[in-house]
């Protein structure tokens, strides 16, 4: 049985190198246990819309850990691209999405800055 997409977000982006606009789609699939013999779980992630397509599988010691690590991975990947000037994001209503917006949006609740 294929994992189900249980979280998805879309944002408009602008590539700084060529000024091209597009839609960035982030899909998180439900975590899956790698085998019944161990406690390794993975959370598949799909990033589409950027120049390179990204299919990733982030592992953790539980389903919750794999999910939390997946959110951290996406946050780090996108904030690094934004901080380097490679990528600018906007919300679907057209307002700019800052690095701080992105970090707070993808940051686990209860984490202190």
HELIX and SHEET records of a PDB file:
HELIX    1   1 UNK A   63  UNK A   83  1                                  21    
HELIX    2   2 UNK A   99  UNK A  106  1                                   8    
SHEET    1   A 6 UNK A  32  UNK A  33  0                                        
SHEET    2   A 6 UNK A  41  UNK A  48 -1                                        
SHEET    3   A 6 UNK A  21  UNK A  29 -1                                        
SHEET    4   A 6 UNK A   5  UNK A  15 -1                                        
SHEET    5   A 6 UNK A  87  UNK A  90 -1                                        
SHEET    6   A 6 UNK A  96  UNK A  97 -1                                        
SHEET    1   B 3 UNK A  32  UNK A  33  0                                        
SHEET    2   B 3 UNK A  41  UNK A  48 -1                                        
SHEET    3   B 3 UNK A  54  UNK A  60 -1                                        
END                                                                             
